Amino acid sequence: MGGSYSRPVQGNIVAGAVTVNIPLNRHANRTHLQVVLTGANTFSVDSTQDSIHWDQAVLDSAVNLQPPNSIRADPSTAIWEEEQASGTVDLSLKLNAPVAALRIVKTVGAGTAVYRIQQS
């Protein structure tokens, strides 16, 4: 029958310095990330085993959506491990271990980027 695949997660990263936190299925064994850049960008990719469920924009607006006794972590205090050091070219990254979330940190860039994540 073959393996099961989840729907891809896709998104856009705007121009300028920005951090994108992407919660994932922590029970998937493999994660494939593609980042396609348009224009000049510098970015890195990190992963965490900590469950996150809100975006930095929610934290910045001081709105706490965390349910009581939640095991979910604030993305700014999660333990992040670098998967891809700072780069300036399109990226295709395969992780063969479960991860709860990915973080794309764009430090420099007038250009934009598109990411696509597929888990199985």
Backbone atoms as SQL, in Angstrom:
CREATE TABLE atoms (id INTEGER PRIMARY KEY, chain TEXT, resi INTEGER, resn TEXT, atom TEXT, x REAL, y REAL, z REAL);
INSERT INTO atoms VALUES
  (1, 'A', 1, 'MET', 'N', 0.796, -1.191, 0.000),
  (2, 'A', 1, 'MET', 'CA', 0.000, 0.000, 0.000),
  (3, 'A', 1, 'MET', 'C', 0.842, 1.261, 0.000),
  (4, 'A', 2, 'GLY', 'N', 2.023, 1.238, 0.597),
  (5, 'A', 2, 'GLY', 'CA', 2.864, 2.444, 0.621),
  (6, 'A', 2, 'GLY', 'C', 2.671, 3.235, 1.887),
  (7, 'A', 3, 'GLY', 'N', 3.491, 4.266, 2.029),
  (8, 'A', 3, 'GLY', 'CA', 3.437, 5.099, 3.227),
  (9, 'A', 3, 'GLY', 'C', 2.320, 6.112, 3.157),
  (10, 'A', 4, 'SER', 'N', 2.025, 6.675, 4.304),
  (11, 'A', 4, 'SER', 'CA', 1.009, 7.710, 4.315),
  (12, 'A', 4, 'SER', 'C', 1.685, 9.072, 4.332),
  (13, 'A', 5, 'TYR', 'N', 1.099, 10.012, 3.658),
  (14, 'A', 5, 'TYR', 'CA', 1.656, 11.349, 3.551),
  (15, 'A', 5, 'TYR', 'C', 0.626, 12.359, 4.015),
  (16, 'A', 6, 'SER', 'N', 1.079, 13.366, 4.711),
  (17, 'A', 6, 'SER', 'CA', 0.182, 14.448, 5.092),
  (18, 'A', 6, 'SER', 'C', 0.152, 15.486, 3.978),
  (19, 'A', 7, 'ARG', 'N', -0.816, 16.364, 4.039),
  (20, 'A', 7, 'ARG', 'CA', -0.878, 17.437, 3.048),
  (21, 'A', 7, 'ARG', 'C', 0.321, 18.350, 3.237),
  (22, 'A', 8, 'PRO', 'N', 0.835, 18.892, 2.152),
  (23, 'A', 8, 'PRO', 'CA', 1.972, 19.802, 2.288),
  (24, 'A', 8, 'PRO', 'C', 1.564, 21.094, 2.996),
  (25, 'A', 9, 'VAL', 'N', 2.508, 21.647, 3.730),
  (26, 'A', 9, 'VAL', 'CA', 2.348, 22.957, 4.353),
  (27, 'A', 9, 'VAL', 'C', 3.106, 23.932, 3.472),
  (28, 'A', 10, 'GLN', 'N', 2.456, 25.009, 3.067),
  (29, 'A', 10, 'GLN', 'CA', 3.088, 25.984, 2.190),
  (30, 'A', 10, 'GLN', 'C', 2.892, 27.376, 2.755),
  (31, 'A', 11, 'GLY', 'N', 3.829, 28.262, 2.420),
  (32, 'A', 11, 'GLY', 'CA', 3.685, 29.639, 2.864),
  (33, 'A', 11, 'GLY', 'C', 4.660, 30.554, 2.160),
  (34, 'A', 12, 'ASN', 'N', 4.441, 31.838, 2.339),
  (35, 'A', 12, 'ASN', 'CA', 5.303, 32.863, 1.750),
  (36, 'A', 12, 'ASN', 'C', 6.051, 33.580, 2.861),
  (37, 'A', 13, 'ILE', 'N', 7.262, 33.964, 2.559),
  (38, 'A', 13, 'ILE', 'CA', 8.069, 34.752, 3.483),
  (39, 'A', 13, 'ILE', 'C', 8.295, 36.102, 2.815),
  (40, 'A', 14, 'VAL', 'N', 7.887, 37.150, 3.484),
  (41, 'A', 14, 'VAL', 'CA', 7.935, 38.490, 2.910),
  (42, 'A', 14, 'VAL', 'C', 9.357, 39.040, 2.904),
  (43, 'A', 15, 'ALA', 'N', 9.551, 40.143, 2.208),
  (44, 'A', 15, 'ALA', 'CA', 10.851, 40.803, 2.157),
  (45, 'A', 15, 'ALA', 'C', 11.203, 41.365, 3.529),
  (46, 'A', 16, 'GLY', 'N', 12.513, 41.480, 3.786),
  (47, 'A', 16, 'GLY', 'CA', 12.986, 42.020, 5.056),
  (48, 'A', 16, 'GLY', 'C', 13.349, 40.915, 6.031),
  (49, 'A', 17, 'ALA', 'N', 13.776, 41.306, 7.216),
  (50, 'A', 17, 'ALA', 'CA', 14.142, 40.350, 8.268),
  (51, 'A', 17, 'ALA', 'C', 12.871, 39.842, 8.929),
  (52, 'A', 18, 'VAL', 'N', 12.715, 38.517, 8.980),
  (53, 'A', 18, 'VAL', 'CA', 11.494, 37.925, 9.530),
  (54, 'A', 18, 'VAL', 'C', 11.797, 36.508, 10.021),
  (55, 'A', 19, 'THR', 'N', 11.061, 36.072, 11.033),
  (56, 'A', 19, 'THR', 'CA', 11.143, 34.704, 11.531),
  (57, 'A', 19, 'THR', 'C', 9.788, 34.050, 11.360),
  (58, 'A', 20, 'VAL', 'N', 9.776, 32.861, 10.750),
  (59, 'A', 20, 'VAL', 'CA', 8.541, 32.117, 10.529),
  (60, 'A', 20, 'VAL', 'C', 8.621, 30.822, 11.323),
  (61, 'A', 21, 'ASN', 'N', 7.681, 30.625, 12.268),
  (62, 'A', 21, 'ASN', 'CA', 7.591, 29.399, 13.057),
  (63, 'A', 21, 'ASN', 'C', 6.498, 28.531, 12.455),
  (64, 'A', 22, 'ILE', 'N', 6.812, 27.253, 12.171),
  (65, 'A', 22, 'ILE', 'CA', 5.880, 26.374, 11.478),
  (66, 'A', 22, 'ILE', 'C', 5.634, 25.117, 12.312),
  (67, 'A', 23, 'PRO', 'N', 4.501, 25.032, 13.031),
  (68, 'A', 23, 'PRO', 'CA', 4.185, 23.812, 13.780),
  (69, 'A', 23, 'PRO', 'C', 3.932, 22.654, 12.822),
  (70, 'A', 24, 'LEU', 'N', 4.403, 21.456, 13.189),
  (71, 'A', 24, 'LEU', 'CA', 4.275, 20.282, 12.332),
  (72, 'A', 24, 'LEU', 'C', 3.710, 19.099, 13.108),
  (73, 'A', 25, 'ASN', 'N', 3.501, 18.000, 12.404),
  (74, 'A', 25, 'ASN', 'CA', 3.079, 16.743, 13.020),
  (75, 'A', 25, 'ASN', 'C', 4.302, 16.090, 13.665),
  (76, 'A', 26, 'ARG', 'N', 4.373, 16.113, 14.975),
  (77, 'A', 26, 'ARG', 'CA', 5.553, 15.598, 15.677),
  (78, 'A', 26, 'ARG', 'C', 5.671, 14.077, 15.603),
  (79, 'A', 27, 'HIS', 'N', 4.664, 13.389, 15.073),
  (80, 'A', 27, 'HIS', 'CA', 4.699, 11.931, 14.973),
  (81, 'A', 27, 'HIS', 'C', 5.146, 11.440, 13.601),
  (82, 'A', 28, 'ALA', 'N', 5.346, 12.335, 12.660),
  (83, 'A', 28, 'ALA', 'CA', 5.835, 11.948, 11.334),
  (84, 'A', 28, 'ALA', 'C', 7.323, 11.625, 11.433),
  (85, 'A', 29, 'ASN', 'N', 7.756, 10.595, 10.720),
  (86, 'A', 29, 'ASN', 'CA', 9.155, 10.166, 10.777),
  (87, 'A', 29, 'ASN', 'C', 10.071, 10.933, 9.841),
  (88, 'A', 30, 'ARG', 'N', 9.518, 11.485, 8.774),
  (89, 'A', 30, 'ARG', 'CA', 10.335, 12.203, 7.785),
  (90, 'A', 30, 'ARG', 'C', 9.699, 13.541, 7.447),
  (91, 'A', 31, 'THR', 'N', 10.554, 14.515, 7.263),
  (92, 'A', 31, 'THR', 'CA', 10.108, 15.853, 6.891),
  (93, 'A', 31, 'THR', 'C', 10.984, 16.341, 5.753),
  (94, 'A', 32, 'HIS', 'N', 10.368, 16.841, 4.699),
  (95, 'A', 32, 'HIS', 'CA', 11.100, 17.383, 3.559),
  (96, 'A', 32, 'HIS', 'C', 10.710, 18.847, 3.407),
  (97, 'A', 33, 'LEU', 'N', 11.698, 19.731, 3.475),
  (98, 'A', 33, 'LEU', 'CA', 11.476, 21.166, 3.365),
  (99, 'A', 33, 'LEU', 'C', 12.129, 21.690, 2.108),
  (100, 'A', 34, 'GLN', 'N', 11.390, 22.492, 1.351),
  (101, 'A', 34, 'GLN', 'CA', 11.942, 23.194, 0.188),
  (102, 'A', 34, 'GLN', 'C', 11.722, 24.684, 0.400),
  (103, 'A', 35, 'VAL', 'N', 12.767, 25.467, 0.180),
  (104, 'A', 35, 'VAL', 'CA', 12.657, 26.926, 0.231),
  (105, 'A', 35, 'VAL', 'C', 13.139, 27.445, -1.110),
  (106, 'A', 36, 'VAL', 'N', 12.300, 28.203, -1.796),
  (107, 'A', 36, 'VAL', 'CA', 12.636, 28.784, -3.094),
  (108, 'A', 36, 'VAL', 'C', 12.673, 30.296, -2.918),
  (109, 'A', 37, 'LEU', 'N', 13.792, 30.890, -3.260),
  (110, 'A', 37, 'LEU', 'CA', 14.013, 32.313, -3.051),
  (111, 'A', 37, 'LEU', 'C', 13.787, 33.124, -4.319),
  (112, 'A', 38, 'THR', 'N', 13.330, 34.347, -4.138),
  (113, 'A', 38, 'THR', 'CA', 13.226, 35.313, -5.225),
  (114, 'A', 38, 'THR', 'C', 13.954, 36.565, -4.762),
  (115, 'A', 39, 'GLY', 'N', 14.990, 36.935, -5.465),
  (116, 'A', 39, 'GLY', 'CA', 15.778, 38.094, -5.043),
  (117, 'A', 39, 'GLY', 'C', 16.847, 37.700, -4.043),
  (118, 'A', 40, 'ALA', 'N', 17.494, 38.691, -3.467),
  (119, 'A', 40, 'ALA', 'CA', 18.597, 38.455, -2.531),
  (120, 'A', 40, 'ALA', 'C', 18.059, 38.198, -1.128),
  (121, 'A', 41, 'ASN', 'N', 18.435, 37.067, -0.543),
  (122, 'A', 41, 'ASN', 'CA', 18.010, 36.681, 0.801),
  (123, 'A', 41, 'ASN', 'C', 19.143, 35.963, 1.512),
  (124, 'A', 42, 'THR', 'N', 19.146, 36.031, 2.829),
  (125, 'A', 42, 'THR', 'CA', 20.008, 35.203, 3.664),
  (126, 'A', 42, 'THR', 'C', 19.121, 34.625, 4.759),
  (127, 'A', 43, 'PHE', 'N', 19.129, 33.295, 4.914),
  (128, 'A', 43, 'PHE', 'CA', 18.245, 32.661, 5.881),
  (129, 'A', 43, 'PHE', 'C', 18.887, 31.408, 6.456),
  (130, 'A', 44, 'SER', 'N', 18.338, 30.937, 7.575),
  (131, 'A', 44, 'SER', 'CA', 18.743, 29.669, 8.177),
  (132, 'A', 44, 'SER', 'C', 17.478, 28.908, 8.556),
  (133, 'A', 45, 'VAL', 'N', 17.635, 27.587, 8.820),
  (134, 'A', 45, 'VAL', 'CA', 16.509, 26.731, 9.183),
  (135, 'A', 45, 'VAL', 'C', 16.858, 25.998, 10.468),
  (136, 'A', 46, 'ASP', 'N', 15.934, 26.026, 11.427),
  (137, 'A', 46, 'ASP', 'CA', 16.100, 25.340, 12.704),
  (138, 'A', 46, 'ASP', 'C', 14.911, 24.408, 12.923),
  (139, 'A', 47, 'SER', 'N', 15.120, 23.375, 13.762),
  (140, 'A', 47, 'SER', 'CA', 14.033, 22.475, 14.133),
  (141, 'A', 47, 'SER', 'C', 13.963, 22.380, 15.653),
  (142, 'A', 48, 'THR', 'N', 12.804, 21.936, 16.152),
  (143, 'A', 48, 'THR', 'CA', 12.634, 21.732, 17.586),
  (144, 'A', 48, 'THR', 'C', 11.761, 20.512, 17.837),
  (145, 'A', 49, 'GLN', 'N', 11.961, 19.900, 19.002),
  (146, 'A', 49, 'GLN', 'CA', 11.086, 18.825, 19.465),
  (147, 'A', 49, 'GLN', 'C', 9.958, 19.378, 20.329),
  (148, 'A', 50, 'ASP', 'N', 10.051, 20.664, 20.682),
  (149, 'A', 50, 'ASP', 'CA', 9.023, 21.307, 21.493),
  (150, 'A', 50, 'ASP', 'C', 7.795, 21.606, 20.641),
  (151, 'A', 51, 'SER', 'N', 6.615, 21.354, 21.180),
  (152, 'A', 51, 'SER', 'CA', 5.372, 21.671, 20.477),
  (153, 'A', 51, 'SER', 'C', 5.092, 23.156, 20.603),
  (154, 'A', 52, 'ILE', 'N', 4.859, 23.791, 19.474),
  (155, 'A', 52, 'ILE', 'CA', 4.464, 25.197, 19.479),
  (156, 'A', 52, 'ILE', 'C', 3.144, 25.306, 18.749),
  (157, 'A', 53, 'HIS', 'N', 2.342, 26.286, 19.081),
  (158, 'A', 53, 'HIS', 'CA', 1.053, 26.391, 18.395),
  (159, 'A', 53, 'HIS', 'C', 0.633, 27.811, 18.122),
  (160, 'A', 54, 'TRP', 'N', 1.509, 28.753, 18.343),
  (161, 'A', 54, 'TRP', 'CA', 1.171, 30.109, 17.983),
  (162, 'A', 54, 'TRP', 'C', 2.312, 30.756, 17.232),
  (163, 'A', 55, 'ASP', 'N', 1.999, 31.767, 16.501),
  (164, 'A', 55, 'ASP', 'CA', 2.976, 32.472, 15.691),
  (165, 'A', 55, 'ASP', 'C', 3.528, 33.653, 16.479),
  (166, 'A', 56, 'GLN', 'N', 4.702, 34.101, 16.107),
  (167, 'A', 56, 'GLN', 'CA', 5.316, 35.230, 16.791),
  (168, 'A', 56, 'GLN', 'C', 4.415, 36.457, 16.768),
  (169, 'A', 57, 'ALA', 'N', 3.628, 36.626, 15.717),
  (170, 'A', 57, 'ALA', 'CA', 2.735, 37.784, 15.643),
  (171, 'A', 57, 'ALA', 'C', 1.732, 37.770, 16.786),
  (172, 'A', 58, 'VAL', 'N', 1.250, 36.603, 17.174),
  (173, 'A', 58, 'VAL', 'CA', 0.318, 36.498, 18.293),
  (174, 'A', 58, 'VAL', 'C', 1.019, 36.906, 19.575),
  (175, 'A', 59, 'LEU', 'N', 2.262, 36.427, 19.757),
  (176, 'A', 59, 'LEU', 'CA', 3.013, 36.789, 20.954),
  (177, 'A', 59, 'LEU', 'C', 3.268, 38.287, 21.003),
  (178, 'A', 60, 'ASP', 'N', 3.612, 38.865, 19.862),
  (179, 'A', 60, 'ASP', 'CA', 3.901, 40.292, 19.817),
  (180, 'A', 60, 'ASP', 'C', 2.678, 41.131, 20.162),
  (181, 'A', 61, 'SER', 'N', 1.501, 40.631, 19.878),
  (182, 'A', 61, 'SER', 'CA', 0.290, 41.393, 20.185),
  (183, 'A', 61, 'SER', 'C', -0.194, 41.122, 21.609),
  (184, 'A', 62, 'ALA', 'N', 0.589, 40.349, 22.373),
  (185, 'A', 62, 'ALA', 'CA', 0.306, 40.064, 23.785),
  (186, 'A', 62, 'ALA', 'C', -1.019, 39.339, 23.978),
  (187, 'A', 63, 'VAL', 'N', -1.401, 38.519, 23.026),
  (188, 'A', 63, 'VAL', 'CA', -2.598, 37.704, 23.156),
  (189, 'A', 63, 'VAL', 'C', -2.150, 36.288, 23.456),
  (190, 'A', 64, 'ASN', 'N', -2.591, 35.743, 24.570),
  (191, 'A', 64, 'ASN', 'CA', -2.188, 34.400, 24.973),
  (192, 'A', 64, 'ASN', 'C', -3.328, 33.431, 24.680),
  (193, 'A', 65, 'LEU', 'N', -3.127, 32.570, 23.684),
  (194, 'A', 65, 'LEU', 'CA', -4.145, 31.592, 23.305),
  (195, 'A', 65, 'LEU', 'C', -3.865, 30.215, 23.885),
  (196, 'A', 66, 'GLN', 'N', -2.882, 30.122, 24.768),
  (197, 'A', 66, 'GLN', 'CA', -2.489, 28.825, 25.309),
  (198, 'A', 66, 'GLN', 'C', -3.531, 28.331, 26.312),
  (199, 'A', 67, 'PRO', 'N', -4.036, 27.099, 26.116),
  (200, 'A', 67, 'PRO', 'CA', -5.009, 26.570, 27.072),
  (201, 'A', 67, 'PRO', 'C', -4.336, 26.258, 28.410),
  (202, 'A', 68, 'PRO', 'N', -5.091, 26.200, 29.497),
  (203, 'A', 68, 'PRO', 'CA', -4.503, 25.882, 30.795),
  (204, 'A', 68, 'PRO', 'C', -3.824, 24.521, 30.771),
  (205, 'A', 69, 'ASN', 'N', -2.732, 24.390, 31.496),
  (206, 'A', 69, 'ASN', 'CA', -1.972, 23.134, 31.625),
  (207, 'A', 69, 'ASN', 'C', -1.483, 22.600, 30.290),
  (208, 'A', 70, 'SER', 'N', -1.244, 23.493, 29.340),
  (209, 'A', 70, 'SER', 'CA', -0.791, 23.073, 28.021),
  (210, 'A', 70, 'SER', 'C', 0.681, 22.669, 28.064),
  (211, 'A', 71, 'ILE', 'N', 1.054, 21.689, 27.247),
  (212, 'A', 71, 'ILE', 'CA', 2.457, 21.293, 27.139),
  (213, 'A', 71, 'ILE', 'C', 3.136, 22.018, 25.987),
  (214, 'A', 72, 'ARG', 'N', 2.477, 22.976, 25.420),
  (215, 'A', 72, 'ARG', 'CA', 3.026, 23.693, 24.282),
  (216, 'A', 72, 'ARG', 'C', 3.939, 24.815, 24.753),
  (217, 'A', 73, 'ALA', 'N', 4.974, 25.076, 23.960),
  (218, 'A', 73, 'ALA', 'CA', 6.002, 26.042, 24.335),
  (219, 'A', 73, 'ALA', 'C', 5.882, 27.320, 23.519),
  (220, 'A', 74, 'ASP', 'N', 6.289, 28.401, 24.126),
  (221, 'A', 74, 'ASP', 'CA', 6.428, 29.674, 23.453),
  (222, 'A', 74, 'ASP', 'C', 7.571, 29.507, 22.445),
  (223, 'A', 75, 'PRO', 'N', 7.380, 29.856, 21.169),
  (224, 'A', 75, 'PRO', 'CA', 8.457, 29.664, 20.187),
  (225, 'A', 75, 'PRO', 'C', 9.757, 30.363, 20.566),
  (226, 'A', 76, 'SER', 'N', 9.673, 31.475, 21.290),
  (227, 'A', 76, 'SER', 'CA', 10.900, 32.183, 21.652),
  (228, 'A', 76, 'SER', 'C', 11.676, 31.477, 22.752),
  (229, 'A', 77, 'THR', 'N', 11.046, 30.557, 23.493),
  (230, 'A', 77, 'THR', 'CA', 11.756, 29.821, 24.546),
  (231, 'A', 77, 'THR', 'C', 11.959, 28.345, 24.191),
  (232, 'A', 78, 'ALA', 'N', 11.476, 27.923, 23.035),
  (233, 'A', 78, 'ALA', 'CA', 11.684, 26.531, 22.601),
  (234, 'A', 78, 'ALA', 'C', 13.173, 26.288, 22.364),
  (235, 'A', 79, 'ILE', 'N', 13.572, 25.047, 22.448),
  (236, 'A', 79, 'ILE', 'CA', 14.971, 24.674, 22.202),
  (237, 'A', 79, 'ILE', 'C', 15.106, 24.351, 20.716),
  (238, 'A', 80, 'TRP', 'N', 15.810, 25.207, 19.986),
  (239, 'A', 80, 'TRP', 'CA', 15.955, 25.086, 18.538),
  (240, 'A', 80, 'TRP', 'C', 17.323, 24.518, 18.202),
  (241, 'A', 81, 'GLU', 'N', 17.348, 23.628, 17.218),
  (242, 'A', 81, 'GLU', 'CA', 18.597, 23.035, 16.718),
  (243, 'A', 81, 'GLU', 'C', 18.777, 23.450, 15.264),
  (244, 'A', 82, 'GLU', 'N', 19.963, 23.943, 14.937),
  (245, 'A', 82, 'GLU', 'CA', 20.219, 24.398, 13.572),
  (246, 'A', 82, 'GLU', 'C', 20.290, 23.208, 12.618),
  (247, 'A', 83, 'GLU', 'N', 19.494, 23.253, 11.560),
  (248, 'A', 83, 'GLU', 'CA', 19.495, 22.216, 10.525),
  (249, 'A', 83, 'GLU', 'C', 20.244, 22.681, 9.284),
  (250, 'A', 84, 'GLN', 'N', 20.148, 23.969, 8.992),
  (251, 'A', 84, 'GLN', 'CA', 20.822, 24.540, 7.827),
  (252, 'A', 84, 'GLN', 'C', 21.358, 25.897, 8.222),
  (253, 'A', 85, 'ALA', 'N', 22.679, 26.042, 8.145),
  (254, 'A', 85, 'ALA', 'CA', 23.300, 27.320, 8.471),
  (255, 'A', 85, 'ALA', 'C', 22.882, 28.369, 7.451),
  (256, 'A', 86, 'SER', 'N', 23.161, 29.583, 7.764),
  (257, 'A', 86, 'SER', 'CA', 22.777, 30.702, 6.920),
  (258, 'A', 86, 'SER', 'C', 23.188, 30.482, 5.471),
  (259, 'A', 87, 'GLY', 'N', 22.245, 30.624, 4.568),
  (260, 'A', 87, 'GLY', 'CA', 22.499, 30.414, 3.152),
  (261, 'A', 87, 'GLY', 'C', 21.802, 31.446, 2.301),
  (262, 'A', 88, 'THR', 'N', 22.169, 31.487, 1.033),
  (263, 'A', 88, 'THR', 'CA', 21.599, 32.483, 0.120),
  (264, 'A', 88, 'THR', 'C', 21.047, 31.856, -1.152),
  (265, 'A', 89, 'VAL', 'N', 20.930, 30.524, -1.179),
  (266, 'A', 89, 'VAL', 'CA', 20.436, 29.839, -2.380),
  (267, 'A', 89, 'VAL', 'C', 19.226, 28.974, -2.012),
  (268, 'A', 90, 'ASP', 'N', 18.474, 28.545, -3.028),
  (269, 'A', 90, 'ASP', 'CA', 17.335, 27.659, -2.808),
  (270, 'A', 90, 'ASP', 'C', 17.781, 26.447, -1.997),
  (271, 'A', 91, 'LEU', 'N', 16.870, 25.907, -1.197),
  (272, 'A', 91, 'LEU', 'CA', 17.208, 24.836, -0.275),
  (273, 'A', 91, 'LEU', 'C', 16.246, 23.671, -0.423),
  (274, 'A', 92, 'SER', 'N', 16.767, 22.452, -0.378),
  (275, 'A', 92, 'SER', 'CA', 15.969, 21.239, -0.259),
  (276, 'A', 92, 'SER', 'C', 16.583, 20.442, 0.881),
  (277, 'A', 93, 'LEU', 'N', 15.836, 20.276, 1.966),
  (278, 'A', 93, 'LEU', 'CA', 16.365, 19.678, 3.188),
  (279, 'A', 93, 'LEU', 'C', 15.486, 18.505, 3.586),
  (280, 'A', 94, 'LYS', 'N', 16.097, 17.343, 3.830),
  (281, 'A', 94, 'LYS', 'CA', 15.359, 16.156, 4.260),
  (282, 'A', 94, 'LYS', 'C', 15.789, 15.791, 5.672),
  (283, 'A', 95, 'LEU', 'N', 14.812, 15.699, 6.588),
  (284, 'A', 95, 'LEU', 'CA', 15.064, 15.306, 7.969),
  (285, 'A', 95, 'LEU', 'C', 14.435, 13.943, 8.182),
  (286, 'A', 96, 'ASN', 'N', 15.222, 12.983, 8.631),
  (287, 'A', 96, 'ASN', 'CA', 14.717, 11.626, 8.831),
  (288, 'A', 96, 'ASN', 'C', 14.496, 11.327, 10.305),
  (289, 'A', 97, 'ALA', 'N', 13.945, 12.283, 11.007),
  (290, 'A', 97, 'ALA', 'CA', 13.597, 12.125, 12.415),
  (291, 'A', 97, 'ALA', 'C', 12.373, 12.992, 12.692),
  (292, 'A', 98, 'PRO', 'N', 11.572, 12.618, 13.668),
  (293, 'A', 98, 'PRO', 'CA', 10.405, 13.449, 13.984),
  (294, 'A', 98, 'PRO', 'C', 10.826, 14.837, 14.474),
  (295, 'A', 99, 'VAL', 'N', 10.111, 15.853, 14.033),
  (296, 'A', 99, 'VAL', 'CA', 10.297, 17.215, 14.534),
  (297, 'A', 99, 'VAL', 'C', 8.910, 17.804, 14.805),
  (298, 'A', 100, 'ALA', 'N', 8.815, 18.631, 15.828),
  (299, 'A', 100, 'ALA', 'CA', 7.532, 19.234, 16.177),
  (300, 'A', 100, 'ALA', 'C', 7.302, 20.547, 15.449),
  (301, 'A', 101, 'ALA', 'N', 8.403, 21.211, 15.063),
  (302, 'A', 101, 'ALA', 'CA', 8.253, 22.500, 14.382),
  (303, 'A', 101, 'ALA', 'C', 9.549, 22.848, 13.666),
  (304, 'A', 102, 'LEU', 'N', 9.404, 23.667, 12.644),
  (305, 'A', 102, 'LEU', 'CA', 10.556, 24.245, 11.945),
  (306, 'A', 102, 'LEU', 'C', 10.485, 25.759, 12.090),
  (307, 'A', 103, 'ARG', 'N', 11.650, 26.375, 12.033),
  (308, 'A', 103, 'ARG', 'CA', 11.735, 27.832, 12.083),
  (309, 'A', 103, 'ARG', 'C', 12.644, 28.279, 10.951),
  (310, 'A', 104, 'ILE', 'N', 12.156, 29.210, 10.152),
  (311, 'A', 104, 'ILE', 'CA', 12.966, 29.807, 9.092),
  (312, 'A', 104, 'ILE', 'C', 13.256, 31.236, 9.534),
  (313, 'A', 105, 'VAL', 'N', 14.545, 31.554, 9.651),
  (314, 'A', 105, 'VAL', 'CA', 14.960, 32.877, 10.102),
  (315, 'A', 105, 'VAL', 'C', 15.616, 33.581, 8.919),
  (316, 'A', 106, 'LYS', 'N', 14.935, 34.590, 8.399),
  (317, 'A', 106, 'LYS', 'CA', 15.486, 35.366, 7.282),
  (318, 'A', 106, 'LYS', 'C', 16.082, 36.628, 7.890),
  (319, 'A', 107, 'THR', 'N', 17.408, 36.724, 7.829),
  (320, 'A', 107, 'THR', 'CA', 18.100, 37.834, 8.481),
  (321, 'A', 107, 'THR', 'C', 18.281, 39.029, 7.566),
  (322, 'A', 108, 'VAL', 'N', 18.466, 38.782, 6.294),
  (323, 'A', 108, 'VAL', 'CA', 18.689, 39.847, 5.324),
  (324, 'A', 108, 'VAL', 'C', 17.919, 39.492, 4.071),
  (325, 'A', 109, 'GLY', 'N', 17.363, 40.475, 3.416),
  (326, 'A', 109, 'GLY', 'CA', 16.754, 40.158, 2.143),
  (327, 'A', 109, 'GLY', 'C', 15.711, 41.142, 1.690),
  (328, 'A', 110, 'ALA', 'N', 15.947, 41.663, 0.512),
  (329, 'A', 110, 'ALA', 'CA', 14.947, 42.501, -0.128),
  (330, 'A', 110, 'ALA', 'C', 13.973, 41.617, -0.891),
  (331, 'A', 111, 'GLY', 'N', 14.385, 40.372, -1.122),
  (332, 'A', 111, 'GLY', 'CA', 13.554, 39.455, -1.882),
  (333, 'A', 111, 'GLY', 'C', 12.574, 38.711, -1.001),
  (334, 'A', 112, 'THR', 'N', 11.799, 37.824, -1.620),
  (335, 'A', 112, 'THR', 'CA', 10.816, 37.011, -0.920),
  (336, 'A', 112, 'THR', 'C', 11.211, 35.543, -1.035),
  (337, 'A', 113, 'ALA', 'N', 10.476, 34.685, -0.353),
  (338, 'A', 113, 'ALA', 'CA', 10.728, 33.246, -0.424),
  (339, 'A', 113, 'ALA', 'C', 9.404, 32.511, -0.283),
  (340, 'A', 114, 'VAL', 'N', 9.368, 31.305, -0.817),
  (341, 'A', 114, 'VAL', 'CA', 8.221, 30.411, -0.671),
  (342, 'A', 114, 'VAL', 'C', 8.752, 29.129, -0.066),
  (343, 'A', 115, 'TYR', 'N', 8.050, 28.600, 0.945),
  (344, 'A', 115, 'TYR', 'CA', 8.461, 27.313, 1.521),
  (345, 'A', 115, 'TYR', 'C', 7.354, 26.295, 1.335),
  (346, 'A', 116, 'ARG', 'N', 7.747, 25.044, 1.271),
  (347, 'A', 116, 'ARG', 'CA', 6.819, 23.910, 1.150),
  (348, 'A', 116, 'ARG', 'C', 7.390, 22.781, 1.999),
  (349, 'A', 117, 'ILE', 'N', 6.537, 22.216, 2.864),
  (350, 'A', 117, 'ILE', 'CA', 6.961, 21.139, 3.756),
  (351, 'A', 117, 'ILE', 'C', 6.044, 19.946, 3.532),
  (352, 'A', 118, 'GLN', 'N', 6.646, 18.781, 3.347),
  (353, 'A', 118, 'GLN', 'CA', 5.895, 17.529, 3.198),
  (354, 'A', 118, 'GLN', 'C', 6.388, 16.566, 4.271),
  (355, 'A', 119, 'GLN', 'N', 5.465, 15.961, 5.009),
  (356, 'A', 119, 'GLN', 'CA', 5.826, 14.989, 6.047),
  (357, 'A', 119, 'GLN', 'C', 5.255, 13.623, 5.724),
  (358, 'A', 120, 'SER', 'N', 5.931, 12.585, 6.168),
  (359, 'A', 120, 'SER', 'CA', 5.411, 11.220, 6.029),
  (360, 'A', 120, 'SER', 'C', 5.802, 10.408, 7.228);
